[in-house]
Amino acid sequence: MDPAQLVVPFLVAFAVTFTLTPFVRRLAPKLGLVDMPNPRRINTVPMPTGGGLAVFVGFVAASVSAGIPHILPTISAAAVVTLVGVIDDRVGLKPGRKFLGQLMAVLIYVIWGTRIEFVSNPFGGMFYLGYLSFPVTVLWVLSLINLMNFIDGLDGLAVGITLIAAVTLLSLAWDLGRIEAAVLSAVLVGVSAGFLPFNFNPAKLYLGDAGAMLLGFLLAVVSTEGALKGAATIGLSVPIMIFALPIVDTVCAIVRRVQNGVPFYQADQGHFHHRMLKLGLSQRQVVFVAYLLSSLSACAALFTARHSWAAYILVPLIAVSFLYGSARVGMIQVPSSKIERRL
């Protein structure tokens, strides 16, 4: 694989996103894309949102210029995801309508794009999904769209996690010789790096639901093309470790809301970033902690991809560590006596 095949898409994605973001920032208030303060928000002043528009244009420009084969279903689905997000940022969609919009986008991608056709068997060989390929791929893509949307609560948080995950997926795709996945990863690295300077604390422009859902969708596409369709040694454990922090944050949110007797989709202030802020950390400190945790789990994923036996050690270790930490900071409700007895 020629490194130049990755450098040009990265540069195009970075340049277009970086150049377009200030324009979107000025345009956002005219379109009514403003994130107003409320009890659930961190921001105390109105903030322009809709940064996903710049990310989308950067992604399309880089993908088309790179000549990625069969990219139209991905672009079409990405356009629907972005449109649904923009509408939500503008008027606030009800959860059911928002989900239907996400599902429409995912079906476009899965029907005409790529599917997860097999996953590795930890005891050797592979599990071919057959007819389950369709629902498994739909579930995977929908999950990542919402994982990134849920964790997007602080300046630079979702974009930085995406950047770390995209670099990890790029490394995996390179090792596996999957050029299309590698190019898509390079594009995702580029748009993330191009937007992050404007989104890092203090942010000048928010991603909005449009941007967070789009990044989640693109991560799902890249992981489907790369890690989940790679060699037999690449199983679900690798992408799960790459996205460990948003997965744990979302699982804890669902458990917490069930415990509180409210719908699982109802927003609250118990997410990772909320709890860390309540412990006294600044926004930047919380984001750096998230970057550190994501980097550690990404390194574990890369090690597991090269040494499949490590999955039996690292997956349980990361799961237990993250869930224990979540309980300690109050992301899930666990009787304090049970925690104290384990200390």
C-alpha positions as CSV (number, residue, x, y, z in Angstrom):
1,M,0.0,0.0,0.0
2,D,1.4,3.4,-1.0
3,P,1.3,5.9,1.8
4,A,0.6,8.7,-0.7
5,Q,-2.9,7.0,-1.2
6,L,-3.6,8.1,2.4
7,V,-1.8,11.4,2.6
8,V,-3.8,13.2,-0.1
9,P,-7.3,12.2,1.2
10,F,-6.2,13.3,4.7
11,L,-5.0,16.6,3.5
12,V,-8.1,17.3,1.4
13,A,-10.4,16.3,4.3
14,F,-8.4,18.5,6.8
15,A,-8.1,21.5,4.5
16,V,-11.8,21.6,3.4
17,T,-13.1,21.1,7.0
18,F,-10.6,23.6,8.5
19,T,-11.4,26.2,5.9
20,L,-15.2,25.7,5.9
21,T,-15.7,25.6,9.7
22,P,-15.4,29.4,10.3
23,F,-18.0,30.0,7.5
24,V,-20.4,27.5,9.1
25,R,-19.9,29.3,12.4
26,R,-21.0,32.6,10.9
27,L,-23.9,30.9,9.0
28,A,-25.3,28.9,11.9
29,P,-27.1,31.8,13.7
30,K,-28.8,32.8,10.4
31,L,-30.0,29.2,10.0
32,G,-31.3,29.1,13.6
33,L,-28.6,26.6,14.6
34,V,-27.9,27.9,18.1
35,D,-27.5,25.8,21.2
36,M,-29.3,27.7,24.0
37,P,-28.4,27.2,27.7
38,N,-30.6,24.9,29.7
39,P,-30.3,22.8,32.9
40,R,-29.0,19.9,30.9
41,R,-26.3,21.9,29.0
42,I,-22.8,22.8,30.0
43,N,-22.7,26.1,28.0
44,T,-24.0,29.2,29.9
45,V,-24.3,31.4,26.7
46,P,-25.9,30.7,23.3
47,M,-23.4,28.8,21.1
48,P,-23.5,28.3,17.3
49,T,-23.9,24.7,16.4
50,G,-24.2,22.6,13.2
51,G,-20.5,21.9,12.8
52,G,-21.5,18.6,11.2
53,L,-22.1,20.6,8.0
54,A,-18.4,21.3,7.7
55,V,-17.5,17.7,8.6
56,F,-19.9,16.4,6.0
57,V,-18.5,18.6,3.2
58,G,-15.0,17.7,4.1
59,F,-15.8,14.0,4.1
60,V,-17.5,14.2,0.7
61,A,-14.8,16.3,-0.9
62,A,-12.0,14.0,0.3
63,S,-13.9,10.8,-0.5
64,V,-14.7,11.9,-4.1
65,S,-11.2,13.3,-4.8
66,A,-9.7,10.0,-3.6
67,G,-11.9,8.0,-6.0
68,I,-13.1,5.5,-3.4
69,P,-15.1,2.8,-5.2
70,H,-18.8,2.4,-4.3
71,I,-18.8,5.4,-2.1
72,L,-22.2,6.7,-3.1
73,P,-24.3,4.6,-0.6
74,T,-22.0,5.9,2.2
75,I,-22.3,9.5,1.0
76,S,-26.1,9.2,0.6
77,A,-26.5,7.7,4.1
78,A,-24.2,10.3,5.6
79,A,-26.3,13.1,4.0
80,V,-29.5,11.7,5.6
81,V,-27.7,11.4,9.0
82,T,-26.5,15.0,8.7
83,L,-29.9,16.3,7.6
84,V,-31.7,14.5,10.5
85,G,-29.1,16.0,12.9
86,V,-29.5,19.5,11.5
87,I,-33.3,19.4,11.8
88,D,-32.9,18.1,15.4
89,D,-30.4,20.9,16.1
90,R,-32.9,23.4,14.6
91,V,-36.3,22.4,16.0
92,G,-35.6,19.4,18.3
93,L,-37.0,16.2,17.0
94,K,-38.9,13.7,19.2
95,P,-36.8,10.6,20.0
96,G,-39.0,8.4,17.8
97,R,-38.8,10.6,14.7
98,K,-35.1,11.0,15.3
99,F,-34.6,7.3,15.4
100,L,-36.6,6.7,12.3
101,G,-34.4,9.2,10.5
102,Q,-31.3,7.4,11.7
103,L,-32.8,4.1,10.6
104,M,-33.5,5.4,7.2
105,A,-29.9,6.4,6.8
106,V,-28.6,3.1,8.0
107,L,-30.8,1.1,5.7
108,I,-29.5,3.1,2.7
109,Y,-26.0,2.1,3.7
110,V,-26.7,-1.5,4.6
111,I,-28.9,-2.3,1.6
112,W,-26.5,-0.8,-1.0
113,G,-23.2,-0.7,0.9
114,T,-21.2,-3.0,3.0
115,R,-22.3,-5.6,5.6
116,I,-20.7,-7.5,8.4
117,E,-20.6,-10.9,6.9
118,F,-18.6,-12.8,9.6
119,V,-16.9,-12.4,12.9
120,S,-14.1,-14.4,14.3
121,N,-14.6,-17.4,16.5
122,P,-12.4,-17.0,19.6
123,F,-11.8,-20.8,19.5
124,G,-10.7,-20.7,15.9
125,G,-12.3,-20.1,12.5
126,M,-15.1,-17.7,11.8
127,F,-18.8,-17.3,12.4
128,Y,-20.6,-16.6,9.1
129,L,-23.6,-14.6,9.8
130,G,-25.7,-15.4,6.7
131,Y,-29.1,-13.9,7.0
132,L,-28.1,-12.3,10.3
133,S,-25.6,-10.1,8.4
134,F,-28.3,-7.5,7.7
135,P,-29.7,-7.0,11.2
136,V,-26.2,-7.2,12.8
137,T,-24.9,-4.5,10.6
138,V,-27.9,-2.3,11.1
139,L,-27.6,-2.7,14.9
140,W,-23.8,-1.9,14.8
141,V,-24.2,1.2,12.8
142,L,-27.2,2.5,14.8
143,S,-25.3,1.8,18.0
144,L,-22.2,3.8,17.0
145,I,-24.4,6.7,15.8
146,N,-26.0,7.0,19.2
147,L,-22.9,6.2,21.2
148,M,-21.1,9.2,19.8
149,N,-24.2,11.4,20.1
150,F,-24.6,10.4,23.8
151,I,-21.0,11.2,24.7
152,D,-20.9,14.6,22.9
153,G,-21.2,16.8,25.9
154,L,-18.0,18.8,26.3
155,D,-15.9,20.9,24.0
156,G,-13.7,18.6,21.9
157,L,-14.8,15.4,23.6
158,A,-16.5,13.5,20.7
159,V,-14.2,14.9,18.1
160,G,-11.1,13.9,20.0
161,I,-12.4,10.4,20.7
162,T,-13.2,10.0,17.1
163,L,-9.7,11.1,16.1
164,I,-8.1,8.5,18.4
165,A,-10.5,5.8,17.1
166,A,-9.9,6.8,13.5
167,V,-6.1,6.6,13.9
168,T,-6.5,3.2,15.5
169,L,-8.7,2.0,12.7
170,L,-6.3,3.4,10.1
171,S,-3.5,1.3,11.7
172,L,-5.6,-1.8,11.6
173,A,-6.7,-1.3,8.0
174,W,-3.0,-0.8,7.0
175,D,-2.0,-4.0,8.7
176,L,-4.8,-5.9,7.0
177,G,-4.1,-4.4,3.6
178,R,-7.6,-3.1,3.3
179,I,-7.0,0.0,1.2
180,E,-10.6,1.3,1.0
181,A,-10.9,1.2,4.8
182,A,-7.5,2.8,5.2
183,V,-8.5,5.7,2.9
184,L,-11.8,6.2,4.7
185,S,-9.9,6.2,8.0
186,A,-7.5,8.8,6.7
187,V,-10.5,10.9,5.6
188,L,-12.0,10.6,9.1
189,V,-8.7,11.5,10.7
190,G,-8.6,14.6,8.4
191,V,-12.1,15.9,9.1
192,S,-11.7,15.3,12.9
193,A,-8.3,17.1,13.0
194,G,-9.7,19.9,10.8
195,F,-12.6,20.5,13.1
196,L,-11.0,20.0,16.5
197,P,-9.2,23.4,16.7
198,F,-12.6,25.1,16.5
199,N,-14.3,22.7,18.9
200,F,-11.7,22.4,21.7
201,N,-12.3,24.3,24.8
202,P,-13.3,27.1,24.6
203,A,-15.3,26.0,21.6
204,K,-16.1,28.4,18.8
205,L,-18.6,26.0,17.2
206,Y,-20.4,22.9,18.4
207,L,-20.7,19.7,16.5
208,G,-24.4,19.5,17.2
209,D,-26.4,16.3,16.8
210,A,-25.6,16.5,13.1
211,G,-21.9,16.3,13.7
212,A,-21.9,13.8,16.5
213,M,-24.2,11.4,14.7
214,L,-22.2,11.8,11.5
215,L,-18.9,11.0,13.2
216,G,-20.6,7.9,14.8
217,F,-21.9,6.8,11.4
218,L,-18.5,7.3,9.7
219,L,-16.7,5.3,12.5
220,A,-19.2,2.5,12.0
221,V,-18.6,2.5,8.2
222,V,-14.8,2.5,8.7
223,S,-14.9,-0.3,11.3
224,T,-17.3,-2.3,9.2
225,E,-15.0,-1.9,6.1
226,G,-11.9,-2.6,8.1
227,A,-11.7,-4.3,11.5
228,L,-14.9,-6.3,11.2
229,K,-14.2,-7.5,7.7
230,G,-10.5,-8.2,8.1
231,A,-8.6,-11.3,8.9
232,A,-10.1,-14.1,11.0
233,T,-8.1,-12.9,14.0
234,I,-10.0,-9.6,14.1
235,G,-13.2,-10.2,16.1
236,L,-15.7,-8.1,17.9
237,S,-13.3,-7.6,20.8
238,V,-11.1,-5.2,18.8
239,P,-13.7,-2.6,17.8
240,I,-15.4,-3.0,21.2
241,M,-12.1,-2.0,22.9
242,I,-11.6,0.9,20.4
243,F,-15.0,2.3,21.5
244,A,-14.8,1.2,25.1
245,L,-15.4,4.6,26.7
246,P,-18.5,5.6,24.7
247,I,-19.9,2.0,25.0
248,V,-19.5,2.0,28.8
249,D,-20.9,5.5,29.0
250,T,-24.0,4.5,27.1
251,V,-24.5,1.2,28.9
252,C,-24.3,3.0,32.2
253,A,-26.8,5.7,31.0
254,I,-29.3,3.0,30.0
255,V,-28.9,1.1,33.4
256,R,-29.1,4.4,35.3
257,R,-32.3,5.5,33.6
258,V,-33.9,2.1,34.1
259,Q,-33.0,2.3,37.8
260,N,-34.6,5.7,37.9
261,G,-37.7,4.5,36.1
262,V,-37.4,6.9,33.2
263,P,-37.1,6.1,29.4
264,F,-33.6,5.1,28.4
265,Y,-33.5,7.9,25.8
266,Q,-34.3,10.6,28.4
267,A,-31.3,12.9,28.9
268,D,-29.7,13.3,32.3
269,Q,-26.6,14.6,33.9
270,G,-25.0,11.3,34.9
271,H,-22.8,10.8,31.9
272,F,-19.0,10.4,32.2
273,H,-18.3,14.1,31.6
274,H,-21.0,15.3,34.0
275,R,-19.7,13.1,36.8
276,M,-16.1,14.2,36.3
277,L,-17.0,17.8,36.3
278,K,-18.9,17.3,39.6
279,L,-15.6,15.9,41.0
280,G,-14.1,19.3,40.5
281,L,-12.2,18.8,37.2
282,S,-12.2,21.5,34.6
283,Q,-13.6,20.9,31.1
284,R,-10.2,20.5,29.6
285,Q,-9.1,18.1,32.4
286,V,-12.1,15.9,31.8
287,V,-11.5,15.9,28.1
288,F,-7.8,14.9,28.6
289,V,-8.8,12.1,30.9
290,A,-11.2,10.9,28.2
291,Y,-8.4,11.1,25.6
292,L,-6.1,9.1,27.9
293,L,-8.7,6.4,28.6
294,S,-9.6,6.1,24.9
295,S,-5.9,6.0,23.9
296,L,-5.2,3.2,26.4
297,S,-8.2,1.1,25.2
298,A,-7.1,1.8,21.6
299,C,-3.6,0.5,22.3
300,A,-5.1,-2.6,23.9
301,A,-7.2,-3.1,20.7
302,L,-4.1,-2.8,18.5
303,F,-2.2,-5.3,20.7
304,T,-5.2,-7.7,20.6
305,A,-5.4,-7.4,16.8
306,R,-1.8,-8.6,16.6
307,H,-2.0,-11.2,19.4
308,S,-5.5,-12.7,19.5
309,W,-4.8,-14.5,22.8
310,A,-4.7,-11.1,24.6
311,A,-8.5,-10.7,24.1
312,Y,-9.1,-13.2,26.9
313,I,-7.1,-10.9,29.3
314,L,-7.6,-7.4,28.0
315,V,-11.3,-7.4,27.3
316,P,-12.4,-8.5,30.8
317,L,-9.7,-6.2,32.3
318,I,-10.9,-3.1,30.5
319,A,-14.6,-4.0,31.1
320,V,-14.2,-4.5,34.8
321,S,-11.9,-1.4,35.2
322,F,-14.2,0.9,33.3
323,L,-17.4,-0.4,35.0
324,Y,-15.8,-0.2,38.4
325,G,-14.6,3.3,37.7
326,S,-18.1,4.2,36.5
327,A,-19.6,3.0,39.7
328,R,-17.1,4.9,41.8
329,V,-17.8,8.2,40.1
330,G,-21.6,7.7,40.2
331,M,-22.4,6.9,36.6
332,I,-24.5,4.0,37.8
333,Q,-26.2,3.5,41.2
334,V,-24.5,0.9,43.3
335,P,-25.0,0.6,47.0
336,S,-21.9,2.2,48.6
337,S,-21.5,-0.6,51.1
338,K,-20.9,-3.0,48.2
339,I,-18.2,-0.8,46.8
340,E,-16.6,-0.2,50.1
341,R,-16.4,-3.9,50.9
342,R,-14.3,-4.4,47.8
343,L,-11.7,-1.7,48.7
